[in-house]
């Protein structure tokens, strides 16, 4: 499982990005994944654990979990 920090998340628009710890890349995160996880909401600077799915548009964060600080 990957870990990262929420770079930004806009609940109104329904998406945001998480900065991966292991790489200088960001993973897209959709509000549907946040809702599925039961986390409630994402805030800038929040630590998150997640699985990475790569598709034609890039990296996506799926199966989110709260991460230890």
N, C-alpha and C positions, 0 to 999 in steps of 0.2 A: 504494500500500500504506500502511495506517495504522500508527502506532507507539503504544506505550503501555507502562505499567508494571504488573506483576502486583500487584493490590491484595491478593488472597489466593487460595489454591488449596488445596483439601482432596482429596488423592488417595483417601482412604477413601470420601468421598461421591462423588467423580468429577466435581467441577466447581469453578469459581471465577470470578473477575471480573478483567478488565484495565481499568485507567483509561486512556482515550484521551488522547493529548497534545493533540489539536486541539479537544477539547470537554470540557465538564464532565459527561461521561457515562461509564458503564461498559459494557463488552461482556462478555457471558456466554461462558465457555469450558468446553467439555466435555472430559473425559479422552480421548475418542476422537480429538479433534483434536490433542491433545498426542501421543498415540501415533502418529498418522499423520505428524506432522511430524518425528519422529525426535529431538526435543529431549531426550527422557528424562523430565524432570519440570519443573514450574514452581515457583519459590520467590518469596516476597514480595519486591518490589523489583526483580525481574528485568525487563530491557528486552526487549520482544517486538515484532516486526513481523508484521502479519497483514492479511488481507482482512476486510472487514465484510460480513456478511449480515444484512439486516433482515427479521424475520418478525413474526408476530402478537404474540410475547412481548417483542420488543425487538431489541437488537443482539446478534449472535453473532460471535465471533472464529473465523475459519476460516483454513486454510492458513498456519499459524504458522511463523515463522522467528526465529532469534536476531537481535536488533538490536544495532547498535553502541551503546556507552554514550555 
